[in-house]
Amino acid sequence: MAKGRPKGGKNKYWTAEEKYIAIKPILNYELTSGEVTRRTGISNGMLSTWLRKYKEHGMEGLENKKKPGNPLAKLYSKRNFKNREEKLEYENMKLRIENERLKKGYLVKGDGSIVVFKK
């Protein structure tokens, strides 16, 4: 079985039910995590994470959390702003991101497409 995702491919999306089916033999002491890893191709670390989350929070712990995404995406896709407020909101968000990068030691050049890490 191939390790990881194919080049250019997407990460595998696991539902809570699929995660539970994978860890159920471990919970019932039918198989070890190593045996489940060999049979399914799921990494031992991922199985351990799922087991820990299930033991702490039950099925709710196996649910996928929605990630916030890029806050600029909704504004940047418009480009032609309807009013001055939207344009200011966009510029404000860009400055916040630049500020956070500077705090972490990143130097942004030009239009922001070139980012250099400075120690």
N, CA, C and O atoms as CSV, one atom per row, in Angstrom:
chain,resi,resn,atom,element,x,y,z
A,1,MET,N,N,0.844,-1.185,0.000
A,1,MET,CA,C,0.000,0.000,0.000
A,1,MET,C,C,0.887,1.245,0.000
A,1,MET,O,O,1.887,1.299,0.715
A,2,ALA,N,N,0.522,2.236,-0.795
A,2,ALA,CA,C,1.308,3.466,-0.905
A,2,ALA,C,C,1.168,4.306,0.356
A,2,ALA,O,O,0.103,4.366,0.971
A,3,LYS,N,N,2.256,4.946,0.723
A,3,LYS,CA,C,2.246,5.815,1.892
A,3,LYS,C,C,1.872,7.227,1.477
A,3,LYS,O,O,2.320,7.704,0.434
A,4,GLY,N,N,1.068,7.894,2.266
A,4,GLY,CA,C,0.731,9.289,2.010
A,4,GLY,C,C,-0.180,9.462,0.812
A,4,GLY,O,O,-0.680,8.492,0.243
A,5,ARG,N,N,-0.384,10.698,0.446
A,5,ARG,CA,C,-1.263,10.986,-0.685
A,5,ARG,C,C,-0.435,11.084,-1.960
A,5,ARG,O,O,0.766,11.345,-1.906
A,6,PRO,N,N,-1.080,10.874,-3.111
A,6,PRO,CA,C,-0.344,11.019,-4.367
A,6,PRO,C,C,0.046,12.468,-4.584
A,6,PRO,O,O,-0.625,13.378,-4.098
A,7,LYS,N,N,1.131,12.683,-5.313
A,7,LYS,CA,C,1.614,14.040,-5.545
A,7,LYS,C,C,0.515,14.873,-6.197
A,7,LYS,O,O,-0.068,14.486,-7.210
A,8,GLY,N,N,0.248,16.028,-5.587
A,8,GLY,CA,C,-0.795,16.908,-6.105
A,8,GLY,C,C,-2.189,16.504,-5.666
A,8,GLY,O,O,-3.161,17.185,-5.992
A,9,GLY,N,N,-2.302,15.409,-4.932
A,9,GLY,CA,C,-3.613,14.936,-4.494
A,9,GLY,C,C,-4.091,15.656,-3.243
A,9,GLY,O,O,-3.371,16.458,-2.648
A,10,LYS,N,N,-5.301,15.355,-2.870
A,10,LYS,CA,C,-5.884,15.975,-1.682
A,10,LYS,C,C,-5.784,15.028,-0.496
A,10,LYS,O,O,-5.655,13.815,-0.664
A,11,ASN,N,N,-5.844,15.593,0.702
A,11,ASN,CA,C,-5.863,14.773,1.906
A,11,ASN,C,C,-7.153,13.975,1.953
A,11,ASN,O,O,-8.184,14.423,1.450
A,12,LYS,N,N,-7.098,12.794,2.555
A,12,LYS,CA,C,-8.279,11.957,2.716
A,12,LYS,C,C,-9.173,12.577,3.766
A,12,LYS,O,O,-8.700,12.978,4.830
A,13,TYR,N,N,-10.442,12.657,3.482
A,13,TYR,CA,C,-11.429,13.174,4.425
A,13,TYR,C,C,-12.085,11.986,5.110
A,13,TYR,O,O,-12.674,11.133,4.446
A,14,TRP,N,N,-11.989,11.926,6.423
A,14,TRP,CA,C,-12.550,10.835,7.206
A,14,TRP,C,C,-13.775,11.339,7.966
A,14,TRP,O,O,-13.697,12.353,8.659
A,15,THR,N,N,-14.886,10.651,7.845
A,15,THR,CA,C,-16.065,10.993,8.638
A,15,THR,C,C,-15.879,10.413,10.036
A,15,THR,O,O,-15.014,9.565,10.255
A,16,ALA,N,N,-16.695,10.875,10.974
A,16,ALA,CA,C,-16.616,10.355,12.346
A,16,ALA,C,C,-16.903,8.850,12.363
A,16,ALA,O,O,-16.280,8.111,13.126
A,17,GLU,N,N,-17.840,8.393,11.530
A,17,GLU,CA,C,-18.194,6.974,11.483
A,17,GLU,C,C,-17.020,6.137,10.958
A,17,GLU,O,O,-16.741,5.059,11.483
A,18,GLU,N,N,-16.331,6.639,9.915
A,18,GLU,CA,C,-15.169,5.926,9.372
A,18,GLU,C,C,-14.049,5.850,10.405
A,18,GLU,O,O,-13.380,4.824,10.522
A,19,LYS,N,N,-13.846,6.922,11.146
A,19,LYS,CA,C,-12.825,6.931,12.193
A,19,LYS,C,C,-13.169,5.901,13.268
A,19,LYS,O,O,-12.306,5.156,13.732
A,20,TYR,N,N,-14.447,5.873,13.654
A,20,TYR,CA,C,-14.873,4.936,14.694
A,20,TYR,C,C,-14.691,3.487,14.235
A,20,TYR,O,O,-14.239,2.637,15.002
A,21,ILE,N,N,-15.048,3.214,12.977
A,21,ILE,CA,C,-14.887,1.853,12.438
A,21,ILE,C,C,-13.410,1.445,12.472
A,21,ILE,O,O,-13.090,0.288,12.742
A,22,ALA,N,N,-12.518,2.394,12.197
A,22,ALA,CA,C,-11.088,2.092,12.199
A,22,ALA,C,C,-10.565,1.797,13.602
A,22,ALA,O,O,-9.740,0.901,13.777
A,23,ILE,N,N,-11.038,2.546,14.611
A,23,ILE,CA,C,-10.502,2.365,15.966
A,23,ILE,C,C,-11.270,1.343,16.796
A,23,ILE,O,O,-10.795,0.926,17.853
A,24,LYS,N,N,-12.459,0.928,16.330
A,24,LYS,CA,C,-13.280,-0.017,17.095
A,24,LYS,C,C,-12.540,-1.312,17.458
A,24,LYS,O,O,-12.636,-1.750,18.604
A,25,PRO,N,N,-11.794,-1.952,16.516
A,25,PRO,CA,C,-11.068,-3.180,16.897
A,25,PRO,C,C,-10.025,-2.941,17.990
A,25,PRO,O,O,-9.739,-3.839,18.782
A,26,ILE,N,N,-9.462,-1.742,18.031
A,26,ILE,CA,C,-8.479,-1.425,19.071
A,26,ILE,C,C,-9.193,-1.258,20.409
A,26,ILE,O,O,-8.719,-1.739,21.438
A,27,LEU,N,N,-10.335,-0.574,20.390
A,27,LEU,CA,C,-11.099,-0.359,21.618
A,27,LEU,C,C,-11.601,-1.679,22.210
A,27,LEU,O,O,-11.658,-1.841,23.429
A,28,ASN,N,N,-11.964,-2.618,21.331
A,28,ASN,CA,C,-12.481,-3.918,21.785
A,28,ASN,C,C,-11.379,-4.951,22.016
A,28,ASN,O,O,-11.666,-6.124,22.255
A,29,TYR,N,N,-10.115,-4.515,21.946
A,29,TYR,CA,C,-8.951,-5.386,22.145
A,29,TYR,C,C,-8.935,-6.558,21.172
A,29,TYR,O,O,-8.448,-7.638,21.506
A,30,GLU,N,N,-9.472,-6.347,19.956
A,30,GLU,CA,C,-9.446,-7.391,18.935
A,30,GLU,C,C,-8.145,-7.325,18.134
A,30,GLU,O,O,-7.593,-8.356,17.749
A,31,LEU,N,N,-7.658,-6.098,17.885
A,31,LEU,CA,C,-6.421,-5.898,17.128
A,31,LEU,C,C,-5.579,-4.841,17.829
A,31,LEU,O,O,-6.089,-4.015,18.586
A,32,THR,N,N,-4.276,-4.885,17.559
A,32,THR,CA,C,-3.410,-3.826,18.069
A,32,THR,C,C,-3.429,-2.666,17.077
A,32,THR,O,O,-3.880,-2.815,15.941
A,33,SER,N,N,-2.943,-1.526,17.513
A,33,SER,CA,C,-2.907,-0.378,16.603
A,33,SER,C,C,-1.970,-0.650,15.427
A,33,SER,O,O,-2.208,-0.164,14.321
A,34,GLY,N,N,-0.916,-1.416,15.654
A,34,GLY,CA,C,-0.002,-1.784,14.569
A,34,GLY,C,C,-0.687,-2.631,13.507
A,34,GLY,O,O,-0.462,-2.446,12.311
A,35,GLU,N,N,-1.525,-3.563,13.954
A,35,GLU,CA,C,-2.252,-4.405,12.995
A,35,GLU,C,C,-3.261,-3.576,12.202
A,35,GLU,O,O,-3.414,-3.774,10.996
A,36,VAL,N,N,-3.937,-2.663,12.860
A,36,VAL,CA,C,-4.889,-1.790,12.163
A,36,VAL,C,C,-4.142,-0.909,11.167
A,36,VAL,O,O,-4.628,-0.681,10.059
A,37,THR,N,N,-2.971,-0.414,11.549
A,37,THR,CA,C,-2.154,0.400,10.649
A,37,THR,C,C,-1.800,-0.391,9.387
A,37,THR,O,O,-1.927,0.123,8.276
A,38,ARG,N,N,-1.361,-1.623,9.555
A,38,ARG,CA,C,-0.992,-2.449,8.398
A,38,ARG,C,C,-2.196,-2.762,7.503
A,38,ARG,O,O,-2.070,-2.777,6.278
A,39,ARG,N,N,-3.348,-3.008,8.103
A,39,ARG,CA,C,-4.540,-3.372,7.317
A,39,ARG,C,C,-5.164,-2.178,6.602
A,39,ARG,O,O,-5.655,-2.310,5.481
A,40,THR,N,N,-5.145,-1.022,7.242
A,40,THR,CA,C,-5.860,0.137,6.688
A,40,THR,C,C,-4.957,1.154,6.010
A,40,THR,O,O,-5.416,1.908,5.153
A,41,GLY,N,N,-3.676,1.189,6.379
A,41,GLY,CA,C,-2.774,2.203,5.841
A,41,GLY,C,C,-2.861,3.524,6.593
A,41,GLY,O,O,-2.212,4.499,6.213
A,42,ILE,N,N,-3.655,3.562,7.652
A,42,ILE,CA,C,-3.771,4.768,8.479
A,42,ILE,C,C,-2.579,4.776,9.432
A,42,ILE,O,O,-2.255,3.754,10.036
A,43,SER,N,N,-1.936,5.921,9.562
A,43,SER,CA,C,-0.737,5.979,10.396
A,43,SER,C,C,-1.073,5.723,11.861
A,43,SER,O,O,-2.182,5.994,12.320
A,44,ASN,N,N,-0.093,5.196,12.576
A,44,ASN,CA,C,-0.258,4.903,13.995
A,44,ASN,C,C,-0.543,6.178,14.783
A,44,ASN,O,O,-1.339,6.167,15.722
A,45,GLY,N,N,0.107,7.276,14.400
A,45,GLY,CA,C,-0.111,8.557,15.073
A,45,GLY,C,C,-1.533,9.052,14.914
A,45,GLY,O,O,-2.121,9.578,15.859
A,46,MET,N,N,-2.095,8.884,13.709
A,46,MET,CA,C,-3.471,9.321,13.473
A,46,MET,C,C,-4.443,8.466,14.284
A,46,MET,O,O,-5.395,8.983,14.868
A,47,LEU,N,N,-4.195,7.153,14.315
A,47,LEU,CA,C,-5.053,6.271,15.111
A,47,LEU,C,C,-4.996,6.654,16.586
A,47,LEU,O,O,-6.022,6.673,17.266
A,48,SER,N,N,-3.799,6.958,17.079
A,48,SER,CA,C,-3.650,7.359,18.487
A,48,SER,C,C,-4.424,8.628,18.781
A,48,SER,O,O,-5.057,8.751,19.830
A,49,THR,N,N,-4.373,9.585,17.842
A,49,THR,CA,C,-5.109,10.839,18.022
A,49,THR,C,C,-6.606,10.567,18.070
A,49,THR,O,O,-7.312,11.091,18.931
A,50,TRP,N,N,-7.086,9.743,17.136
A,50,TRP,CA,C,-8.512,9.421,17.125
A,50,TRP,C,C,-8.937,8.706,18.406
A,50,TRP,O,O,-10.006,8.986,18.949
A,51,LEU,N,N,-8.099,7.779,18.892
A,51,LEU,CA,C,-8.405,7.060,20.134
A,51,LEU,C,C,-8.497,8.024,21.316
A,51,LEU,O,O,-9.427,7.957,22.119
A,52,ARG,N,N,-7.517,8.918,21.407
A,52,ARG,CA,C,-7.508,9.883,22.514
A,52,ARG,C,C,-8.757,10.770,22.466
A,52,ARG,O,O,-9.420,10.981,23.481
A,53,LYS,N,N,-9.066,11.283,21.275
A,53,LYS,CA,C,-10.239,12.157,21.147
A,53,LYS,C,C,-11.524,11.402,21.461
A,53,LYS,O,O,-12.432,11.955,22.082
A,54,TYR,N,N,-11.607,10.132,21.034
A,54,TYR,CA,C,-12.805,9.339,21.320
A,54,TYR,C,C,-12.941,9.087,22.820
A,54,TYR,O,O,-14.038,9.185,23.371
A,55,LYS,N,N,-11.837,8.765,23.477
A,55,LYS,CA,C,-11.883,8.498,24.915
A,55,LYS,C,C,-12.236,9.752,25.713
A,55,LYS,O,O,-12.898,9.662,26.746
A,56,GLU,N,N,-11.800,10.914,25.241
A,56,GLU,CA,C,-12.083,12.168,25.951
A,56,GLU,C,C,-13.481,12.707,25.688
A,56,GLU,O,O,-14.139,13.207,26.601
A,57,HIS,N,N,-13.949,12.605,24.411
A,57,HIS,CA,C,-15.200,13.282,24.037
A,57,HIS,C,C,-16.220,12.388,23.353
A,57,HIS,O,O,-17.280,12.876,22.960
A,58,GLY,N,N,-15.943,11.104,23.197
A,58,GLY,CA,C,-16.880,10.220,22.515
A,58,GLY,C,C,-16.923,10.507,21.021
A,58,GLY,O,O,-15.954,11.004,20.448
A,59,MET,N,N,-18.058,10.189,20.393
A,59,MET,CA,C,-18.198,10.387,18.942
A,59,MET,C,C,-18.032,11.850,18.553
A,59,MET,O,O,-17.563,12.154,17.456
A,60,GLU,N,N,-18.411,12.746,19.440
A,60,GLU,CA,C,-18.267,14.180,19.155
A,60,GLU,C,C,-16.798,14.553,18.947
A,60,GLU,O,O,-16.491,15.454,18.166
A,61,GLY,N,N,-15.904,13.873,19.632
A,61,GLY,CA,C,-14.476,14.139,19.480
A,61,GLY,C,C,-13.928,13.723,18.121
A,61,GLY,O,O,-12.879,14.204,17.695
A,62,LEU,N,N,-14.642,12.827,17.444
A,62,LEU,CA,C,-14.199,12.365,16.125
A,62,LEU,C,C,-14.729,13.236,14.994
A,62,LEU,O,O,-14.294,13.099,13.851
A,63,GLU,N,N,-15.665,14.132,15.302
A,63,GLU,CA,C,-16.206,15.027,14.279
A,63,GLU,C,C,-15.123,15.973,13.787
A,63,GLU,O,O,-14.287,16.431,14.567
A,64,ASN,N,N,-15.140,16.263,12.498
A,64,ASN,CA,C,-14.181,17.195,11.912
A,64,ASN,C,C,-14.572,18.622,12.275
A,64,ASN,O,O,-15.743,18.998,12.212
A,65,LYS,N,N,-13.593,19.390,12.645
A,65,LYS,CA,C,-13.823,20.791,12.993
A,65,LYS,C,C,-13.691,21.635,11.739
A,65,LYS,O,O,-12.790,21.416,10.929
A,66,LYS,N,N,-14.582,22.593,11.580
A,66,LYS,CA,C,-14.516,23.489,10.424
A,66,LYS,C,C,-13.408,24.498,10.666
A,66,LYS,O,O,-13.361,25.155,11.706
A,67,LYS,N,N,-12.519,24.611,9.688
A,67,LYS,CA,C,-11.402,25.537,9.814
A,67,LYS,C,C,-11.825,26.920,9.323
A,67,LYS,O,O,-12.646,27.030,8.412
A,68,PRO,N,N,-11.273,27.968,9.917
A,68,PRO,CA,C,-11.716,29.315,9.575
A,68,PRO,C,C,-11.365,29.751,8.152
A,68,PRO,O,O,-12.079,30.573,7.577
A,69,GLY,N,N,-10.313,29.237,7.583
A,69,GLY,CA,C,-9.942,29.619,6.229
A,69,GLY,C,C,-9.270,30.982,6.171
A,69,GLY,O,O,-8.900,31.548,7.199
A,70,ASN,N,N,-9.120,31.491,4.988
A,70,ASN,CA,C,-8.447,32.764,4.767
A,70,ASN,C,C,-9.443,33.909,4.919
A,70,ASN,O,O,-10.411,33.985,4.162
A,71,PRO,N,N,-9.223,34.804,5.888
A,71,PRO,CA,C,-10.180,35.897,6.095
A,71,PRO,C,C,-10.207,36.893,4.939
A,71,PRO,O,O,-11.189,37.615,4.767
A,72,LEU,N,N,-9.143,36.937,4.150
A,72,LEU,CA,C,-9.101,37.868,3.020
A,72,LEU,C,C,-9.820,37.330,1.787
A,72,LEU,O,O,-10.133,38.098,0.878
A,73,ALA,N,N,-10.084,36.041,1.738
A,73,ALA,CA,C,-10.632,35.431,0.533
A,73,ALA,C,C,-11.933,36.083,0.097
A,73,ALA,O,O,-12.104,36.389,-1.083
A,74,LYS,N,N,-12.852,36.299,1.028
A,74,LYS,CA,C,-14.148,36.880,0.648
A,74,LYS,C,C,-13.982,38.299,0.135
A,74,LYS,O,O,-14.711,38.720,-0.763
A,75,LEU,N,N,-13.035,39.043,0.690
A,75,LEU,CA,C,-12.835,40.421,0.254
A,75,LEU,C,C,-12.023,40.490,-1.033
A,75,LEU,O,O,-12.313,41.301,-1.912
A,76,TYR,N,N,-11.015,39.645,-1.141
A,76,TYR,CA,C,-10.121,39.702,-2.284
A,76,TYR,C,C,-10.832,39.269,-3.561
A,76,TYR,O,O,-10.522,39.758,-4.647
A,77,SER,N,N,-11.790,38.347,-3.425
A,77,SER,CA,C,-12.479,37.862,-4.612
A,77,SER,C,C,-13.340,38.952,-5.244
A,77,SER,O,O,-13.643,38.880,-6.435
A,78,LYS,N,N,-13.735,39.946,-4.478
A,78,LYS,CA,C,-14.582,41.023,-5.011
A,78,LYS,C,C,-13.770,42.005,-5.853
A,78,LYS,O,O,-14.196,42.391,-6.941
A,79,ARG,N,N,-12.627,42.400,-5.362
A,79,ARG,CA,C,-11.726,43.366,-5.994
A,79,ARG,C,C,-12.391,44.711,-6.264
A,79,ARG,O,O,-11.817,45.751,-5.943
A,80,ASN,N,N,-13.566,44.712,-6.835
A,80,ASN,CA,C,-14.296,45.967,-7.031
A,80,ASN,C,C,-15.227,46.134,-5.832
A,80,ASN,O,O,-16.302,45.536,-5.771
A,81,PHE,N,N,-14.802,46.944,-4.900
A,81,PHE,CA,C,-15.554,47.095,-3.668
A,81,PHE,C,C,-16.787,47.964,-3.894
A,81,PHE,O,O,-16.748,48.940,-4.644
A,82,LYS,N,N,-17.868,47.596,-3.241
A,82,LYS,CA,C,-19.129,48.315,-3.403
A,82,LYS,C,C,-19.085,49.687,-2.754
A,82,LYS,O,O,-19.674,50.650,-3.247
A,83,ASN,N,N,-18.372,49.753,-1.633
A,83,ASN,CA,C,-18.322,51.039,-0.934
A,83,ASN,C,C,-16.963,51.222,-0.265
A,83,ASN,O,O,-16.127,50.318,-0.263
A,84,ARG,N,N,-16.769,52.366,0.281
A,84,ARG,CA,C,-15.500,52.720,0.925
A,84,ARG,C,C,-15.235,51.840,2.141
A,84,ARG,O,O,-14.088,51.513,2.444
A,85,GLU,N,N,-16.295,51.465,2.827
A,85,GLU,CA,C,-16.162,50.640,4.036
A,85,GLU,C,C,-15.535,49.281,3.708
A,85,GLU,O,O,-14.662,48.816,4.441
A,86,GLU,N,N,-15.969,48.638,2.617
A,86,GLU,CA,C,-15.402,47.350,2.230
A,86,GLU,C,C,-13.920,47.484,1.882
A,86,GLU,O,O,-13.110,46.627,2.236
A,87,LYS,N,N,-13.580,48.558,1.190
A,87,LYS,CA,C,-12.187,48.778,0.826
A,87,LYS,C,C,-11.325,48.980,2.067
A,87,LYS,O,O,-10.218,48.449,2.150
A,88,LEU,N,N,-11.833,49.751,3.038
A,88,LEU,CA,C,-11.098,49.974,4.285
A,88,LEU,C,C,-10.962,48.676,5.088
A,88,LEU,O,O,-9.927,48.426,5.705
A,89,GLU,N,N,-12.011,47.858,5.075
A,89,GLU,CA,C,-11.967,46.580,5.792
A,89,GLU,C,C,-10.884,45.685,5.178
A,89,GLU,O,O,-10.138,45.019,5.896
A,90,TYR,N,N,-10.807,45.678,3.860
A,90,TYR,CA,C,-9.796,44.888,3.156
A,90,TYR,C,C,-8.390,45.382,3.512
A,90,TYR,O,O,-7.518,44.580,3.845
A,91,GLU,N,N,-8.173,46.670,3.443
A,91,GLU,CA,C,-6.858,47.229,3.757
A,91,GLU,C,C,-6.477,46.979,5.212
A,91,GLU,O,O,-5.320,46.690,5.516
A,92,ASN,N,N,-7.458,47.090,6.115
A,92,ASN,CA,C,-7.233,46.830,7.535
A,92,ASN,C,C,-6.802,45.373,7.755
A,92,ASN,O,O,-5.878,45.106,8.523
A,93,MET,N,N,-7.474,44.438,7.081
A,93,MET,CA,C,-7.135,43.024,7.232
A,93,MET,C,C,-5.720,42.765,6.703
A,93,MET,O,O,-4.959,42.024,7.325
A,94,LYS,N,N,-5.364,43.362,5.573
A,94,LYS,CA,C,-4.016,43.187,5.030
A,94,LYS,C,C,-2.966,43.692,6.019
A,94,LYS,O,O,-1.928,43.055,6.201
A,95,LEU,N,N,-3.228,44.824,6.651
A,95,LEU,CA,C,-2.278,45.374,7.619
A,95,LEU,C,C,-2.165,44.493,8.859
A,95,LEU,O,O,-1.076,44.343,9.413
A,96,ARG,N,N,-3.270,43.914,9.297
A,96,ARG,CA,C,-3.234,42.999,10.453
A,96,ARG,C,C,-2.368,41.779,10.137
A,96,ARG,O,O,-1.567,41.344,10.964
A,97,ILE,N,N,-2.538,41.241,8.943
A,97,ILE,CA,C,-1.757,40.070,8.550
A,97,ILE,C,C,-0.279,40.436,8.459
A,97,ILE,O,O,0.580,39.689,8.928
A,98,GLU,N,N,0.012,41.573,7.863
A,98,GLU,CA,C,1.401,42.016,7.760
A,98,GLU,C,C,2.011,42.210,9.145
A,98,GLU,O,O,3.170,41.859,9.369
A,99,ASN,N,N,1.235,42.767,10.072
A,99,ASN,CA,C,1.690,42.983,11.444
A,99,ASN,C,C,2.024,41.643,12.114
A,99,ASN,O,O,3.051,41.522,12.781
A,100,GLU,N,N,1.168,40.651,11.938
A,100,GLU,CA,C,1.415,39.332,12.529
A,100,GLU,C,C,2.672,38.697,11.931
A,100,GLU,O,O,3.459,38.075,12.645
A,101,ARG,N,N,2.853,38.855,10.633
A,101,ARG,CA,C,4.055,38.308,9.996
A,101,ARG,C,C,5.307,38.975,10.543
A,101,ARG,O,O,6.306,38.304,10.800
A,102,LEU,N,N,5.260,40.283,10.722
A,102,LEU,CA,C,6.418,40.998,11.256
A,102,LEU,C,C,6.735,40.545,12.677
A,102,LEU,O,O,7.905,40.426,13.040
A,103,LYS,N,N,5.700,40.290,13.489
A,103,LYS,CA,C,5.911,39.796,14.848
A,103,LYS,C,C,6.647,38.455,14.833
A,103,LYS,O,O,7.458,38.169,15.713
A,104,LYS,N,N,6.352,37.644,13.825
A,104,LYS,CA,C,6.956,36.315,13.733
A,104,LYS,C,C,8.295,36.338,13.004
A,104,LYS,O,O,8.954,35.304,12.894
A,105,GLY,N,N,8.706,37.502,12.505
A,105,GLY,CA,C,10.010,37.610,11.865
A,105,GLY,C,C,9.989,37.480,10.360
A,105,GLY,O,O,11.036,37.268,9.747
A,106,TYR,N,N,8.826,37.601,9.749
A,106,TYR,CA,C,8.747,37.523,8.293
A,106,TYR,C,C,8.823,38.926,7.710
A,106,TYR,O,O,8.251,39.870,8.254
A,107,LEU,N,N,9.528,39.049,6.611
A,107,LEU,CA,C,9.629,40.317,5.905
A,107,LEU,C,C,8.906,40.150,4.573
A,107,LEU,O,O,9.239,39.261,3.789
A,108,VAL,N,N,7.917,41.005,4.317
A,108,VAL,CA,C,7.131,40.928,3.097
A,108,VAL,C,C,7.637,41.990,2.137
A,108,VAL,O,O,7.781,43.158,2.498
A,109,LYS,N,N,7.907,41.562,0.892
A,109,LYS,CA,C,8.417,42.494,-0.111
A,109,LYS,C,C,7.386,42.685,-1.219
A,109,LYS,O,O,6.654,41.760,-1.568
A,110,GLY,N,N,7.340,43.889,-1.763
A,110,GLY,CA,C,6.479,44.172,-2.906
A,110,GLY,C,C,5.004,44.035,-2.578
A,110,GLY,O,O,4.526,44.579,-1.582
A,111,ASP,N,N,4.290,43.310,-3.416
A,111,ASP,CA,C,2.843,43.168,-3.255
A,111,ASP,C,C,2.467,42.078,-2.252
A,111,ASP,O,O,1.284,41.784,-2.081
A,112,GLY,N,N,3.434,41.485,-1.600
A,112,GLY,CA,C,3.168,40.458,-0.604
A,112,GLY,C,C,3.399,39.047,-1.124
A,112,GLY,O,O,3.261,38.078,-0.377
A,113,SER,N,N,3.750,38.927,-2.397
A,113,SER,CA,C,3.971,37.595,-2.955
A,113,SER,C,C,5.348,37.043,-2.562
A,113,SER,O,O,5.584,35.840,-2.665
A,114,ILE,N,N,6.259,37.922,-2.112
A,114,ILE,CA,C,7.579,37.477,-1.693
A,114,ILE,C,C,7.673,37.640,-0.178
A,114,ILE,O,O,7.577,38.750,0.346
A,115,VAL,N,N,7.863,36.511,0.520
A,115,VAL,CA,C,7.972,36.531,1.980
A,115,VAL,C,C,9.307,35.922,2.360
A,115,VAL,O,O,9.621,34.798,1.967
A,116,VAL,N,N,10.094,36.668,3.128
A,116,VAL,CA,C,11.420,36.230,3.552
A,116,VAL,C,C,11.432,36.167,5.072
A,116,VAL,O,O,10.943,37.075,5.744
A,117,PHE,N,N,12.000,35.078,5.615
A,117,PHE,CA,C,12.096,34.944,7.069
A,117,PHE,C,C,13.401,35.571,7.535
A,117,PHE,O,O,14.476,35.205,7.060
A,118,LYS,N,N,13.306,36.508,8.459
A,118,LYS,CA,C,14.489,37.168,9.026
A,118,LYS,C,C,14.621,36.759,10.482
A,118,LYS,O,O,13.644,36.763,11.230
A,119,LYS,N,N,15.835,36.407,10.876
A,119,LYS,CA,C,16.078,36.044,12.287
A,119,LYS,C,C,16.484,37.245,13.075
A,119,LYS,O,O,16.730,37.140,14.276
